[in-house]
Every structure is written in C-alpha cells, then in structure tokens.
Amino acid sequence: MGGSASSVGGEPECPRHLRAPARVREGLARGCLFYDRWVTPEDLAAAIAQAVDQAVKAGQLSVGLAGEVVVERPKNREHGDYATNTAMRLAKPNARAPRDIAEQLADMLRAVDGIEAVEIAGPGFLNIRLATAAQGALVRTIAGRAAAYGRTETLAGQTINLEYVSANPVGPVHIGSARWAAVGDALSRLIVATGATVVREYYFNDAGAQIDRFAASLDAVARGEPIPEDGYRGGYIVDVAAEVVRANPGLLDEPRDKALEVFAHDGIELMFTAIRKSLADFGVTFDVYFNEREMHASGAVEATVQKLREAGHVFEADGAIWLRTTDFGDDKDRVIVRSDGRPTYFCADLAYYVDKRERGADKIVILLGADHHGYVGRMRSLVSGLGENPDETLEIIIGQLVNIRGAKLSKRSGNLLTLEELVETIGVDAARYALVRSSMDSTIDLDLDLWASQTSDNPVFYVQYAHARIASLLRNAAELGFPLPELTDVHLELLKHEKESEL
C-alpha cells in the first residue's frame, strides 16, 4: 500500500478511546488522521471521531460526540460511497446549524488520504466518496489477508451464550424458526470473528402442558380416535404415533396414563432427532442442546426461587409466589410459582439464565420471534431481581415474520412450510441467503418461485453463475500459459468504472 500520509491541524496526540483498532492502525500513524490509501467504514468512523475531537480541542466545537460515529452506505450510490449524520447529531448540543458543522468537518476530512470528495447534503449529511486508488488498495488488502480480513480481538476473553431457534419440540422446524437458524448461525460466526468464545445453544422446552397435549394427540391418532380440540394436527403426528407404537409392542393395551407417558417420552425423542437432522442438513449445529425437563428435575428452578427470596424480592399472595418486578421497571409484579406449586415459564426462564451464567457466560444473547416483545422487559426485570445488570449480561433480539409466496403448504406438517421443505424447494444456499439478507426488524416476503429459478433475477443463482464464469476464465488462462500476476503488480487504480466501483 503506497501513498503519502496527510494530517489535519498538525499532529495532535489522539485520545485512546478515539483511536482506530490495532488492525486498522497499520494504515495510520498514532491512530490519528494519517491514513494510507485504503479506507474502510471503520477507518472513516475513526477519522470522523478524531476530527470532532480536534475541533473541540481547537475551540471550534464546545461539545464532542456522544456515542459511536455512524457510517452507512447511502441508499442512492450517486450520493457517494458512504454517508454520516455526525454533524446533525452535534448541532443541538453545540447550538449551531448542522450545515455549518458539516462544512467544518468536511474541510478536515477532505485532507484524509484516500478520500476523494466530501459533499454536504440536505440538513447536514456528509456524503463521502473514496478515491479509486483507496478502493483498489482495499481490494488488495482483502485479497492478501483472505479469511483473516475483518477479524479483530475486540471481544477476546469473553464468552457469549447465543441461543437461537429453540423451536417448539412438538412439531417440525417451520419457516419462521428457519430464519433464526440462518441468522443465528451467521451471527455466531461474526462474534467468533471478534475474538469471543461462542456457545451456540438450543433450548428444548420439553416440559409443561404442551407436552401433555402432544402425547394426547399421538395417543388419539394411534387409537383411531379424534384428536383433542387443543391437540396437534398434521401428517407428522400420524408418522410419529405409528413409530412409537412400532417401537413399543402392546402399548395400546397398557393403561391410558402409562401409554401417555410413553407417547410423551418417545414422541419427543423422535421429534428431537428430526429437528436436529433438519438443522444439520441446513448447515446449522449447536454446542449445547439443553432440556427444560432436566432443569426441573435437578432442582435448579427451586434454587432460583430461593435466591430471589434471599434477595428480598419475593412475596406471597393468593397462594402463589410473586416477584416484585415493579421495583425494576416492570408494569406489574409477576407470579413465579402458581398456587398449585407449578413454576411459571418466567421462573423456568430465569433458572435457565442462572444456569447459563454459572456455566461461564459473560453475556447471554437470545433471538426470539415477533410475538415475544412483552418478554423483553419482563426478563430484564427478573435478571435485575438477581442483582445483575441486564444491560451488561443480557441481550434479547426480536425478529419479524416470514411470508411465503409460491409454495403449497404441506398438510403433513399442519399447513406450515417446514425447513426441510424449504431446502428441498430452493436449496440450502438460496434459503440461507434469502433469510439473512434483510434486517431482522423487517418482515420477509419470500417468493419461492424466484429463489428456485435459474435466472439472473435470483440473487444466489446470479452469484453462483458469476463464480462459475470467473473460475472458468482462471482455468482457461492457466491452460493457455497466462499465470495470474501478484497483487502488488496489479494496477487496481485503473478500475474506475461505476460497475467496477460497486463490485
């Protein structure tokens, strides 16, 4: 990487908290505005933060920036390569017009090597355009570092427990849970790339009334009786019931309560096996499969209630045991043990949280569906009741739904599109990409006909086709005696076309 270094306002000593990470500082001098010619979003964020700090030191701004610098790709690429709203965030605390601050920051950023232009748009956005040489140098850096590019030690030494999917064990993995499988697996890889240790965990909630309803459904189908009104339906129920009966000759001659126990135990085991297989076929595996039933049997739930009692946050009313969660911002106190002695789901969830922490998790991250918004505040209150700070030890990420077009819903799975059927229809690569390409805050409208097509309209097919063409070019070049040059000998600054820049 060549190019001269440029500075803004001399050579100030840059505060450590505003310096770029160690890996980025290879192109910097002392972490300040001395960039080599390759520029990443992280570099830009560091440069902007340092420019703000210098403006404060020079008396040009009275207040610095609270929080991290936000650098994003503009929706319209004609507006530049990156954009930031930093000037607008600084306007109110400094009692100045955002465009005035933007002009000041723009002048400083234009001196950064690798930035070709900085333009001010709207009320005070800064649109940043990189020099062609900077983009080419970045390509060279990425290719040179290969799989090591982008990896940091930001979270080194931390253990993060990441729980995702945790699909209901009384049915196959459906399309909604498939989204969390794809996102969770991708997120776990990103966390590993920051230096942390990740424990990928799946929670089998194999206790409670749903298991009783599942067993009753299997028993009814096996006997040729109507499924209970609140039972489970679908062809898979017939398959599981038949398998349990085959594995247990004479089961239907046993007393009903005995048969229900067998249907519950063996039926859930069969579902666990099927769930694990469908996820593995999707390329998703877990380090820990945790069973709720075992947690109840171990006494962990009762131990958690005792911890809360000793902390002084528990009281009894109407024969039930309550947690005074209003002390921690909840809108009302919560029952943790019912009047009949059965713990609530929240009590079990809190015991599960304690178990994760005792297994060494510094932070617990949970991916949940759109119907769990109310869960977040309540769980944070429960964690606070243990004397811990949920801002530091707990993060719950809520995602939205997946709508399907172009699919005939399976009667066998109870009119749901299962993960297995999704993979059979469009393949693993297309399915994973389709489910991770959108923000979790957005509902996905999944057109299966599009994702199964072999046309350029299918993003995955387009990428796969391009890869095949490139591989063919490289193979033909080698056969014709044209070896690839070293990256240091390639003039990447010649890649000036708009399409080349986008790539």
Stockholm file with secondary structure:
# STOCKHOLM 1.0

chainA/1-503         MGGSASSVGGEPECPRHLRAPARVREGLARGCLFYDRWVTPEDLAAAIAQAVDQAVKAGQLSVGLAGEVVVERPKNREHGDYATNTAMRLAKPNARAPRDIAEQLADMLRAVDGIEAVEIAGPGFLNIRLATAAQGALVRTIAGRAAAYGRTETLAGQTINLEYVSANPVGPVHIGSARWAAVGDALSRLIVATGATVVREYYFNDAGAQIDRFAASLDAVARGEPIPEDGYRGGYIVDVAAEVVRANPGLLDEPRDKALEVFAHDGIELMFTAIRKSLADFGVTFDVYFNEREMHASGAVEATVQKLREAGHVFEADGAIWLRTTDFGDDKDRVIVRSDGRPTYFCADLAYYVDKRERGADKIVILLGADHHGYVGRMRSLVSGLGENPDETLEIIIGQLVNIRGAKLSKRSGNLLTLEELVETIGVDAARYALVRSSMDSTIDLDLDLWASQTSDNPVFYVQYAHARIASLLRNAAELGFPLPELTDVHLELLKHEKESEL
#=GR chainA/1-503 SS CCCCCCCSSSCCCCCGGGSCCTTGGGGSSTTSSCCCSCCCHHHHHHHHHHHHHHHHHTTSCSSCCCSCCCCBCCSSGGGCSEEECHHHHHHHHHTSCHHHHHHHHHHHHTTSTTEEEEEEETTTEEEEEECHHHHHHHHHHHHHHGGGTTCCCTTTTCEEEEECCCCCTTSCCBHHHHHHHHHHHHHHHHHHHTTCEEEEEEEECCCSHHHHHHHHHHHHHHHTCCCCTTSCCSHHHHHHHHHHHHHSTTGGGSCHHHHHHHHHHHHHHHHHHHHHHHHHHTTCCCSEEEEHHHHHHHTHHHHHHHHHHHTTCEEEETTEEEECGGGGTCSSCEEEECTTSCBCHHHHHHHHHHHHHHTTCSEEEEEECGGGHHHHHHHHHHHHHTTCCHHHHEEEEECCCEEEESCCCBTTTTSBCBHHHHHHHHCHHHHHHHHHSSCTTSCEEEEHHHHHCCSTTSHHHHHHHHHHHHHHHHHHHHHTTCCCCCGGGCCGGGCCSHHHHHC
#=GC SS_cons         CCCCCCCSSSCCCCCGGGSCCTTGGGGSSTTSSCCCSCCCHHHHHHHHHHHHHHHHHTTSCSSCCCSCCCCBCCSSGGGCSEEECHHHHHHHHHTSCHHHHHHHHHHHHTTSTTEEEEEEETTTEEEEEECHHHHHHHHHHHHHHGGGTTCCCTTTTCEEEEECCCCCTTSCCBHHHHHHHHHHHHHHHHHHHTTCEEEEEEEECCCSHHHHHHHHHHHHHHHTCCCCTTSCCSHHHHHHHHHHHHHSTTGGGSCHHHHHHHHHHHHHHHHHHHHHHHHHHTTCCCSEEEEHHHHHHHTHHHHHHHHHHHTTCEEEETTEEEECGGGGTCSSCEEEECTTSCBCHHHHHHHHHHHHHHTTCSEEEEEECGGGHHHHHHHHHHHHHTTCCHHHHEEEEECCCEEEESCCCBTTTTSBCBHHHHHHHHCHHHHHHHHHSSCTTSCEEEEHHHHHCCSTTSHHHHHHHHHHHHHHHHHHHHHTTCCCCCGGGCCGGGCCSHHHHHC
//
